[in-house]
Amino acid sequence: MDGIEIKGINNWFEGIPLKPLIISGPCSAETEEQLLLTAKAVAKIDKVKVLRAGIWKPRTRPGSFEGVGTIGLQWMKIARKESGLLTTVEVTTPEDIEECLKAEIDILWIGARSSSNPVYIRKLAEALKGVDIPLLIKNPIHPDIDLWMGTIERFYDAGIRRMAAVHRGFSPFEKTSLRNIPKWEIPIELKRRIPALSIICDPSHIAGNTEYIFEISQKALYLGMEGLMIESHINPGMALSDAKQQLTPAELALLLDKLVFTCCQDEFEKAGMEQFRSELEMLREQLNSIDQQMVELLAQRMDVVKGIAEYKMKHNMSIFQLRRWRQTLELNTGLGKKMGLSEDFLVKLISLIHMESIQKQDEIIREIHERNERESDE
C-alpha cells in the first residue's frame, strides 16, 4: 500500500493537534453519572484528547454485561459538551454506525472481534461509503497481519482516509501473565508495509491488569507508536466489565506523567520511524515475543509437574521413571530434527528441563512429607 493517502492523526481535525493521541475512559458506559464523572476527571489531564466508552459490548459468553445500548450515545454527547473531549465508540454493525453518526460521535473504532471477520468488515465498510469520519482499527484476535491489512484496505477502498491502527495484542491459547500476547513484531511489520498509517497501542487489553500498563505503554512509545488508548473508570472496583485493567483517573494522570514520550517529539520523529523500519529491530522483537511465550510455557509445564509429583507420592512411585525419560527424549529430539534443530542441542535442552522437573518433584514431595509429619504430630 505504498503511496496511499492516509491522513496522519494531527490532520484529523482542523486546529486540534492530537499527537500524541491519548484516548481514555471506561471499558463500558454503565450509567450517565459514571460516564460523566469519569469524563470530567480525565479531561483534567492535559494529555488526554479523546473520551472512549463501550456502548455495545461484544462479549465472549452470554450473561456478561453487553453494554447499555443506544442510550449511552446520548450520555457521550453530554460528556463531550461538559468535558470538551472528543468521543470515540466501538461499532459492530451498520446500525451502530448509523446511531453513532446521528449522535455526532467524533471517531469510530473497529474492535478485534470485528476485524477478525471479513464478512462483518465488508458490511461495515459498505455502511461507511461516502462518510468522512476518523476510524481506529484494532488488530484481529489472532496474529494474522494479512487479516489486519485486509481490514484496513476495505475501509480505504470505501473512501476512509482518516485512519489509524490500534495494537491491542493477540489472544493466547494458554493463559499467560498478560491478557494478550503483544507480538510487537506484527505492528512493526504493519508500519513497514503502510508507512503513512499511524499506529497507537491499547496497553489495557494487552495487560489485562493495571500492574503492567506502564511497562507496555512505555515499550509502545519507544517503538514509535503515536499514542495510547488506556481504560479509566471513576471507580474500577465497581466496573461491570474488565475491572482489573482500568485505572482511576488519578492513577492515569500519574502514569502519563511518568511516561517518556520521546517518539512523539519532533526531534525524535525521524528516529522513531527509522526504528519502525529497521529489519534488525523487527527480528529482535520477534525473538522477544517468542522467548516470552517460551518462558510462559515452561511455567505451565512446571504446574503440570506439580500434579505429577502429587500423583507419584500418592501411589508410592519413584520420581525418576527411566522408560518415560527415554520416550520424552526420543519424541522431542525426533520432532526437533524434523524442524531443523541439532540433536546435540535438543538433548542438552531437554535434559536441563527434565532435571529441573525432577528437582521440582523432589521439592514438592518433601514439602508434602513435612506437612504430613507436622499434622500427625499435632
SELOMI-238329 format. One record per atom (N, C-alpha, C): x, y, z negated. Coordinates in pm, whole numbers, padded with zeros to 5 digits, always signed. Each point is the difference from the previous one (the first is absolute). Layout:
% residues N
XYZ...
***
This chain:
% residues 378
+00083-00121+00000-00083+00121+00000+00087+00126+00000+00105-00002+00079+00085+00118+00010-00074+00113+00071+00022+00122-00048-00055+00117+00066-00146+00026-00028-00060-00072-00093-00141+00023-00030-00014+00130-00079-00117+00059+00006-00023+00133-00059-00071-00009-00135+00063-00063-00095-00058-00005-00134+00045+00125-00075-00093+00065-00069+00032+00122-00073+00051-00035-00140+00112+00060-00039+00052-00020-00134-00093+00059-00104+00013-00044-00125-00096+00039-00103+00000+00150-00028+00109+00069+00027+00001+00146-00021-00082+00074+00104-00040-00069+00105-00080+00062+00107-00145-00049+00000-00041-00059-00111-00138-00050-00006-00101+00111-00023+00036+00095-00086-00092+00109-00033+00075+00133+00012-00052+00089+00076+00067+00128+00024+00018+00076-00132+00123+00038-00026+00030+00079-00119+00009-00080-00129-00010-00135+00010+00008-00084-00121+00115-00099+00018+00119+00032-00053+00111-00096+00010-00023-00117-00095+00000-00120+00052-00030-00118-00081+00123-00082-00038+00116+00038+00051+00119-00081-00022+00080+00050-00120+00028-00085-00099-00039-00140-00011-00148-00016-00029-00062-00099+00062-00143-00023-00016-00024-00084-00126-00051+00064-00104-00030-00070-00124-00152-00008-00014-00049-00123+00002-00143-00029-00012-00023-00069-00134-00100+00044-00073-00028-00065-00127-00149+00008-00032-00038-00085-00094-00140-00008-00041-00031-00143-00039-00120-00026-00045-00032-00134-00052-00013-00105+00109+00022-00124-00040-00024-00112+00092-00142+00010+00052-00095+00024-00091-00141+00010+00039-00065+00121-00065-00089+00064+00076-00089+00100-00059-00106-00078-00079-00006+00021-00131-00089-00077-00085-00121+00080-00047+00026+00123-00042-00106+00093-00037+00043+00138+00048-00096+00091+00009+00034+00136+00041+00094+00064-00100-00025-00022-00129+00085+00059-00103+00143-00052+00008+00014-00133+00013+00133-00060+00009+00078+00056+00119-00066+00012+00115+00069+00049+00119+00040+00147-00014-00092+00082-00052+00029+00144-00012+00110+00026-00102-00004-00070-00112+00104+00019-00101+00137-00040+00054+00004-00112+00073+00126-00044+00059+00049+00098+00105-00091+00046+00086+00037+00094+00107+00056+00130-00057-00066+00054-00100+00048+00126-00059+00136-00018-00068+00020-00117-00061+00127-00025-00068+00115-00017+00098-00021-00078+00107+00110-00019+00095+00023+00125+00084-00102+00084+00014+00015+00125+00077+00096+00097-00069+00018-00017-00131+00093+00086-00074+00146-00036+00029+00023-00115+00065+00135-00044+00037+00032+00057+00138+00097+00087+00007+00028+00072+00125+00022-00091+00119+00065-00112-00021+00037-00086+00114-00121-00074+00059-00106-00017-00076-00117-00075+00050-00079+00086+00098-00022-00050+00119-00070+00075+00105-00137-00058+00034-00016-00133-00025-00121-00068+00048-00057-00087-00112-00133+00004-00015-00072-00085-00095-00049-00125+00072+00030-00116-00056-00049-00127+00054-00101-00063-00097-00090-00077+00054-00091-00080-00084-00068-00103+00089-00013-00121-00051-00073-00103+00073-00149+00019-00019-00072+00004+00108-00147+00016-00003-00067-00134+00027+00049-00068+00104-00041-00138+00029+00124-00085-00025-00010-00097-00088+00116-00079-00038-00011-00143+00052+00079-00036+00101-00001-00140+00047+00074-00088-00101-00072-00079-00077+00060-00079-00107+00020-00146+00044+00096-00065-00061+00033-00137+00036-00113-00097-00033-00063+00019-00118-00102-00095-00043-00128+00074-00039-00115-00063+00018-00126+00064-00039-00006+00018-00151-00076+00100-00042-00012+00028-00143+00092+00109-00047+00102+00033+00081+00089+00111-00035-00069+00132+00035+00049+00108-00059-00056+00132+00030+00031+00036+00145-00102+00025+00078+00018+00023+00144-00028+00144+00041+00010+00091-00097-00015+00141+00032-00142+00051-00020-00010+00132-00010-00131+00061-00025-00076+00027+00129+00070-00006+00114-00066+00025+00127-00009+00148+00035-00090+00032+00089-00007+00133+00062-00011+00115-00100-00061-00021-00115-00012+00107-00098+00137+00053-00041+00101-00088+00004+00134+00041-00036+00057+00106+00093-00047+00003+00124+00046+00102+00095-00044+00140-00044-00117+00008-00059-00046+00130-00051+00086+00043-00118+00041-00095-00083+00092+00033-00110+00134+00049+00055+00044-00060+00110+00127+00042+00061-00010+00143+00054-00116+00034+00056-00020+00138+00048+00010+00099-00115-00063-00034-00112+00005+00088-00118+00143+00008-00053+00069-00115-00003+00138-00004-00050+00091+00085+00088-00022-00004+00130+00082+00081+00092-00020+00148-00029-00126+00039-00019-00031+00141-00025+00059+00047-00132-00008-00085-00104+00043+00043-00133+00150-00016-00024+00065-00089+00076+00143-00023-00020+00087+00069+00105-00058+00023+00119+00079+00057+00109+00082-00102+00075-00011-00126-00037+00074-00106+00068-00071-00045+00126+00077-00045+00098-00059-00071+00113-00048-00137-00050-00081-00068+00079-00057-00129-00044+00027-00109+00102+00016-00122-00050+00015-00115+00089-00076-00119-00058-00060-00077+00091-00085-00114-00038+00027-00115+00096-00003-00123-00052+00014-00118+00086-00132-00028+00072+00011-00032+00129-00117-00038+00078+00015-00144+00050-00109-00074-00004+00006-00140+00041-00099-00034+00112-00094+00091+00028-00099-00024+00105-00024+00130+00076-00056-00008+00120-00037+00123+00072-00098+00086-00080-00087-00065-00079-00095+00075-00082+00074+00082-00107+00106-00058-00057+00082+00074-00097+00058+00125+00064+00050-00015+00122+00059+00113+00071-00104+00110+00019-00119-00039+00043-00107+00098+00022-00034+00075-00128-00009-00071-00112-00032+00063-00128+00113+00094-00044+00124-00041+00021+00114+00084-00039+00006+00128+00082-00030-00011+00128+00001+00120+00085-00110+00096-00043-00117-00053-00037-00109+00085-00048+00041+00071-00129+00073-00071-00085+00041+00057-00130+00125+00086+00011+00053+00014+00122+00117+00084+00028+00124-00044-00078+00018-00132-00010+00123-00054-00057+00115+00039+00094+00113+00042-00057+00108+00056+00081+00084-00104+00071+00026-00114-00065+00088-00103+00053-00065-00136-00024+00004-00087+00099-00050-00136-00017+00119-00095-00018-00024-00114-00070+00107-00099+00001-00057-00138+00028+00082-00079+00067-00033-00137+00036+00074-00092-00095-00075-00086-00071+00060-00087-00100+00068-00122+00059+00072-00073-00086+00077-00115+00044-00087-00112+00055-00115-00021-00062-00088-00107+00050-00052+00032+00140-00033+00126+00022-00051+00039+00133+00109-00008+00105+00122+00048-00034+00107+00001+00100+00049-00141+00032-00045-00098-00081+00033-00141+00028-00095-00063+00101-00106+00074+00037-00104-00059+00084-00023+00085+00125+00056-00041+00115-00014+00078+00124-00145+00024+00041-00090-00092-00037-00142+00018+00036-00056+00123-00072+00028+00011-00131-00044+00117-00075+00064+00126+00056+00130-00008+00028+00073+00118+00046-00055+00050+00133-00036-00091+00089-00056+00042+00128-00130+00079-00022-00083-00046-00093-00127+00069-00027+00025+00136-00065+00096+00006-00092+00031+00127-00066+00060+00099+00100+00086-00049+00087+00061+00087+00101-00106+00055+00095-00094-00083+00038-00109+00046+00088-00082+00108-00070-00022-00016-00131-00079+00098-00076+00074+00134-00012+00132-00002+00016+00078+00124-00014+00036+00064+00135-00047-00057+00109+00028+00061+00131-00060+00140+00005+00083+00096+00037-00046+00138+00010+00000+00074-00132+00042-00065-00108+00005+00064-00132+00144+00038-00032+00021+00124-00036+00135+00045-00035+00012+00011-00151+00050-00107-00062+00013-00004-00146+00127-00077-00035+00073+00043-00102+00121-00075-00039-00037-00140-00051+00091-00094+00027-00026-00139-00035+00124-00063-00061-00018-00062-00117+00106-00076-00065-00027-00148+00024+00103-00075+00040-00018-00141+00034+00090-00086-00088-00061-00074-00091+00078-00088-00086+00043-00125+00077+00112-00058-00047+00047-00122+00066-00097-00116-00024-00001-00098+00090-00085-00119-00021+00042-00074-00127-00087-00087-00048+00027-00075-00122+00126-00085+00014+00018-00061+00116+00115-00088+00023+00106+00072+00084+00127-00038-00014+00108+00073+00065+00008-00026+00150-00087+00066+00074-00007-00015+00145+00011+00139+00062+00120+00037+00043+00020+00135+00050-00075+00024+00130-00017-00104+00081-00074+00018+00125-00148+00030-00027-00054-00059-00105-00139+00027-00039-00013+00146-00045+00096+00048-00078+00003+00141-00044+00012+00092+00121+00092-00034+00089+00017+00078+00122-00128+00002+00082-00065-00116+00011-00122-00008+00080-00110+00088-00056-00011+00007-00131-00099+00088-00063+00028+00146+00035+00124+00040-00012+00039+00138+00033-00029+00030+00147+00033-00094+00087-00021+00021+00144-00148+00014+00035-00085-00079-00067-00144+00009+00029-00056+00138-00034+00044+00055-00115-00049+00133-00035+00063+00108+00089+00123-00022+00039+00064+00095+00093-00075+00001+00133-00035-00119+00049-00075-00009+00126-00138+00064-00012-00053+00004-00124-00131+00063-00023+00011+00153-00007+00123+00051+00004+00019+00145+00001+00049+00060-00131+00022-00082-00103+00049+00051-00127+00148+00034+00013+00037+00122-00035+00139+00045+00009+00058+00036-00137-00087+00034-00095+00047+00027-00136-00005-00130-00078+00111-00074+00005+00006-00133-00061+00125-00013-00085-00009-00081-00106+00116-00040-00079-00023-00143-00048+00108-00072-00022-00009-00137-00051+00021+00001-00151-00063-00094-00068+00015-00014-00146+00052-00139-00031+00118-00004-00060+00060-00127-00040-00049-00036-00140-00077-00108-00012-00056-00041-00130+00041-00142-00038+00100-00054+00072+00049-00133-00030-00088-00110+00056+00046-00125-00016-00064-00114+00063-00033-00107-00104-00115-00059+00014-00049-00095-00100+00086-00126-00003+00051-00038-00120+00077-00123-00011-00093-00119-00021+00045-00119+00041-00081-00119-00025+00005-00036-00148+00122+00004-00056+00017-00027-00142+00004+00132-00076-00034-00002-00129+00005+00120-00080+00144+00043-00022+00025+00130+00009+00132+00055-00028-00016+00112-00102+00113+00060-00040-00008+00109-00098-00072+00120+00058+00006+00016+00133-00072+00108+00068-00130-00054+00059-00096+00088+00015-00127-00042+00058+00018-00040+00146+00079+00080+00072+00028-00027+00141+00149+00011+00026+00051-00084+00088+00143+00000+00033+00030+00121+00090+00100+00082-00034+00024+00121+00080+00044-00028+00144+00093-00095+00020+00055-00027+00133+00028+00131+00074+00091+00078-00057+00031+00134+00052+00043-00003+00147+00053-00113+00045+00050-00005+00137-00111+00021+00102-00126-00029-00040-00109+00014+00097-00035+00146+00026-00023+00085-00102-00023+00142+00032+00122+00066+00066+00121-00046-00035+00120+00053+00067-00005-00032+00149-00036-00124+00032-00010-00039+00140-00114+00075+00070-00110+00025-00071-00110+00076+00060+00047+00141+00037+00078+00061-00089+00053+00134+00028+00095-00003+00119+00078-00107+00012+00091-00012+00114-00080-00007+00130-00112-00072-00005-00080-00016+00122-00081+00125+00032-00047+00072-00103-00081+00121+00023+00063+00115-00080+00108+00060+00048+00070+00104-00076-00087+00119-00037-00101+00031+00081-00084+00117-00027-00098-00023-00114-00018-00125-00041-00101-00034-00099+00050+00026-00142-00075+00078-00077+00031+00018-00142-00040-00126-00076+00083-00040-00097-00032-00114-00084+00006+00045-00145-00106-00032-00076+00001+00026-00143-00014-00135-00072+00020+00001-00131-00003-00124-00077-00112+00005-00103-00062-00115-00022-00100-00018-00106+00063-00089-00108+00076+00059-00092+00067-00081-00103-00096-00065-00098-00120+00054-00015-00097-00057-00093-00037-00142+00041-00023-00021+00130-00041-00132+00046+00118-00096+00014+00119+00052+00021+00116-00088-00001+00025-00047-00143-00007+00094-00095+00033-00031-00139-00107-00086-00067-00125+00044+00006-00105-00068-00075+00006+00029-00148+00100+00077-00040+00021+00032-00141+00078+00131-00006-00040+00090-00088+00064+00132-00006+00149-00008-00033+00043-00112-00058+00139-00017-00041+00097+00016+00117-00043-00037+00121+00092-00004+00115-00020+00116+00097-00094+00088-00026-00036+00101+00100+00115+00097+00026+00069+00045-00103+00111+00094+00021+00108-00062+00089+00043-00119-00034+00107-00066+00075-00036-00015+00148-00122-00044+00027-00043-00020+00138-00012+00134+00073-00053+00101-00069-00015+00132+00061+00136+00057+00040+00098-00012-00091+00131+00055+00030+00066-00073+00117-00016-00131+00003+00053-00079+00111-00059+00047+00132-00131+00020+00002-00067+00046+00123+00055+00134+00046+00019+00092-00093+00051+00132+00036+00143-00008+00050+00082-00082-00063+00138-00016+00045+00007-00059+00140-00104-00079+00036-00004-00058+00134-00061+00094+00103-00028+00123-00040-00047+00099+00096-00150+00008+00017-00077-00067-00085-00145+00011+00012-00044+00139-00044-00106+00048+00062-00036+00142-00008-00107+00031-00103-00031-00095-00087-00099+00028-00102-00039-00125-00076-00092+00019-00094-00044-00108-00088-00151+00008-00023-00063-00115-00008-00140-00008-00043+00001-00074-00135-00026+00072-00108+00010-00057-00134-00135+00013-00071-00048-00112-00052-00130+00003-00066+00009+00063-00138-00098+00085-00031-00006+00067-00129-00146+00005-00047-00019-00025-00128-00135-00008-00058+00002+00076-00133-00105+00072-00028-00003+00080-00122+00005-00088-00125-00047-00125+00013+00004-00095-00112+00019-00141+00057+00124-00037+00037+00023-00128+00068-00053-00122-00075+00004+00006-00134-00046-00114-00078-00147-00034+00023-00076+00097+00049-00143-00020+00024-00031-00018+00149+00103-00007+00083-00021-00008+00145-00073-00130+00037-00086+00008+00099-00079-00115+00045+00075-00086+00102+00115+00050+00049+00080-00078+00093+00147+00041-00013+00089-00097+00009+00146+00022+00001+00048+00089-00114-00046-00027-00120+00034+00084-00116+00150+00003-00027+00068-00113+00018+00142-00010-00038+00093+00085+00087-00044+00036+00119+00090+00072+00090-00031+00149+00010-00091+00050-00084-00037+00141+00007+00065+00080-00113+00065+00109+00038+00061+00091-00096-00102+00103-00048+00020+00054-00117-00076+00119-00038+00058+00118+00077-00074+00107+00018+00057+00118+00066+00127+00051-00069+00005-00006-00134+00120+00043-00072+00119-00088+00034-00022-00131+00008+00108-00093+00037+00044+00024+00143-00096+00029+00087+00033+00030+00139+00089+00123+00011-00032+00103-00074+00080+00123+00002+00143-00028-00042+00018-00078-00105+00135-00033-00047+00075-00081+00104-00067-00095+00062+00064-00084+00101+00046+00083+00119-00086+00088+00049+00035+00082+00117+00115+00094-00032+00007+00049-00123+00111+00087-00040+00133-00075-00002-00004-00129-00031+00122-00080-00008+00052-00043+00137-00090-00009+00098+00039-00049+00132+00092+00099+00072+00093-00056+00078+00089+00080+00085-00059-00003+00141-00041+00116+00048-00066+00007+00131+00098+00040+00109+00120-00056-00003+00103+00039+00096-00042-00022+00144-00074-00108+00026-00033-00031+00138-00095+00102+00060-00061+00081-00085-00097+00097+00050+00056+00142+00004+00125+00019-00038+00061+00132+00008+00062+00015+00138-00005+00120+00054+00046+00022+00136+00142-00047+00024+00089+00029-00099+00141-00035+00020+00024-00150+00002-00099-00081-00050+00016-00144+00001-00087-00067+00107-00073+00082+00073-00094-00056+00097+00068-00090+00102+00107+00052+00057+00069-00077+00103+00058-00128-00058+00059+00010-00119+00059-00117-00065-00106-00106-00028-00118+00046-00041-00107-00094-00029-00043-00078+00123-00015+00071+00113-00039-00067+00122+00111-00092+00052+00126+00042-00019+00112-00085+00039-00004-00132-00076-00037+00010-00129-00004-00120-00083-00109-00094+00050-00113+00059+00041-00109-00081+00053+00046-00076+00125+00084+00064+00081+00039-00060+00127+00121-00092-00014+00058-00005-00117+00122-00078-00018-00031-00149+00001+00056-00071+00096-00023-00143+00009+00058-00071-00122+00118+00044-00045+00063-00061-00116-00088+00016-00123-00057+00121-00019-00086+00024-00116-00124-00088+00007-00053-00016+00118-00118-00084+00017+00030-00145-00037+00116-00049+00044+00038-00137-00030+00025-00018-00150+00062+00101-00063+00024-00009-00144-00131-00003-00078-00096+00080+00042-00129+00000-00068-00071-00133+00019+00021-00062+00116-00058-00131+00024+00060-00101-00097+00132+00008-00020+00065-00088-00097-00053+00023-00141-00013+00128-00037-00051+00033-00134-00138-00061-00023-00084+00009+00102-00136-00052-00011+00001-00152-00016+00082-00067+00080+00009-00146-00008+00058-00043-00135+00105+00071-00045+00062-00034-00129-00099+00014-00114-00080+00106+00004-00099+00020-00106-00101-00115-00003-00045-00040+00118-00095-00112+00006+00065-00130-00048+00130-00017+00031+00071-00120-00043+00008-00007-00152+00030+00114-00064+00008+00004-00145-00137-00030-00062-00105+00058+00059-00135-00026-00050-00034-00149+00009+00039-00064+00111-00028-00143+00018+00078-00085-00100+00125+00040-00028+00079-00074-00099-00065+00009-00139-00052+00118-00032-00069+00016-00129-00123-00090-00006-00074-00008+00111-00118-00087+00005+00042-00147-00013+00115-00035+00060+00050-00137-00009+00027-00037-00147+00059+00095-00074+00030-00027-00141-00128-00016-00084-00107+00065+00042-00128-00020-00068-00049-00144+00018+00021-00054+00121-00038-00139+00026+00090-00095-00081+00130+00036-00008+00095-00080-00077-00045-00013-00145-00055+00106-00055-00049-00005-00138-00107-00109-00015-00093-00006+00094-00104-00102-00004+00058-00140+00012+00103-00015+00084+00065-00130+00016+00068-00043-00130+00066+00095-00067+00067-00030-00127-00101-00050-00104-00114+00067-00008-00103-00039-00096-00055-00140+00032-00016-00030+00128-00049-00131+00041+00101-00109-00035+00129+00027+00027+00104-00100-00028+00008-00030-00149-00012+00103-00081+00007-00022-00144-00120-00083-00048-00116+00035+00051-00122-00070-00040+00008-00150+00031+00065-00032+00114+00007-00140+00044+00137-00062-00027+00079+00068-00084+00130-00053-00042+00091-00033+00120+00006+00090+00097+00084-00018+00118+00129+00079-00015+00108-00048+00063+00126+00074-00003-00011+00123+00089+00077+00102-00034-00005+00124+00078+00053-00023+00141+00117-00064+00010+00060-00021+00131-00057-00128+00063-00057+00014+00119-00055-00113+00075+00078-00012+00130+00090-00101+00007+00091-00012+00114-00073-00012+00133-00103-00084+00005-00072-00020+00127-00062+00131+00048-00061+00072-00095-00062+00128+00037+00105+00099+00050+00116+00003-00065+00106+00093+00041+00048-00032+00141+00018-00129+00029+00044-00039+00135-00104+00039+00105-00128-00019-00033-00108+00038+00093+00001+00150+00027+00016+00077-00109+00001+00146+00014+00114+00045+00089+00119-00055-00025+00118+00039+00077-00015-00039+00146-00049-00121+00024-00016-00050+00136-00103+00083+00078-00112+00024-00064-00109+00073+00066+00043+00140+00039+00061+00072-00094+00032+00141+00025+00122+00019+00089+00100-00087-00011+00114+00013+00091-00043-00035+00142-00087-00098+00012-00050-00035+00134-00076+00114+00064-00088+00062-00078-00077+00114+00052+00092+00117+00033+00095+00028-00091+00090+00113+00022+00087-00017+00122+00049-00121+00023+00085-00026+00118-00078+00023+00129-00128-00037-00001-00084+00025+00119-00015+00149+00027+00013+00082-00109-00016+00145+00015+00134+00072+00014+00107-00077+00019+00129+00061+00031+00087+00033-00120-00034-00052-00119+00081+00025-00120+00100-00114-00019+00117+00033-00052+00103-00101-00017-00033-00092-00117+00037-00129+00016-00029-00099-00104+00074+00032-00128+00125+00045+00012+00081+00031-00118-00065+00111-00083-00046+00103+00069-00067+00111-00070-00127-00048-00070-00078-00080+00071-00127-00048-00056+00021-00088-00123+00100-00088+00006+00027-00087-00115+00038+00083-00122+00084+00102+00021+00040+00086-00112-00120+00076-00056-00081+00057+00089-00115+00080-00044-00103-00087-00074-00035-00113+00059-00103-00087-00060+00051-00058-00131+00130-00028-00006+00057-00052-00125-00007+00103-00111+00028+00125+00033-00009+00107-00101-00143+00014-00053-00095-00001+00092-00140+00012-00040-00041-00120-00086+00045-00118+00041-00034-00122-00075+00060+00004-00140+00125+00043-00013+00064+00007-00131-00071+00101-00091-00043+00112+00059-00076+00098-00079-00132-00059-00046-00062-00080+00085-00127-00065-00036+00020-00101-00112+00110-00077+00007+00031-00097-00105+00022+00071-00134+00076+00110+00007+00029+00077-00122-00128+00058-00058-00088+00049+00088-00127+00058-00043-00086-00107-00068-00006-00119+00059-00078-00108-00059+00054-00038-00138+00133-00004-00011+00063-00034-00128-00037+00103-00107+00004+00128+00037-00035+00107-00095-00145-00013-00045-00087-00026+00095-00144-00008-00032-00028-00118-00092+00062-00117+00029-00023-00119-00082+00055+00021-00141+00116+00064-00010+00057+00030-00132-00095+00091-00080-00052+00101+00068-00092+00093-00067-00125-00073-00050-00050-00093+00082-00120-00075-00041+00032-00088-00120+00116-00068+00003+00041-00084-00113+00009+00082-00129+00067+00116+00010+00018+00085-00118-00134+00048-00053-00090+00036+00091-00132+00045-00042-00078-00111-00068+00009-00121+00056-00069-00114-00060+00055-00034-00138+00132+00011-00015+00062-00026-00130-00043+00101-00106-00006+00127+00041-00045+00104-00093-00145-00024-00044-00082-00039+00096-00141-00023-00032-00017-00122-00090+00083-00103+00020-00011-00119-00085+00049+00028-00142+00101+00086-00013+00050+00038-00131-00105+00077-00079-00075+00079+00074-00105+00082-00065-00115-00088-00046
***
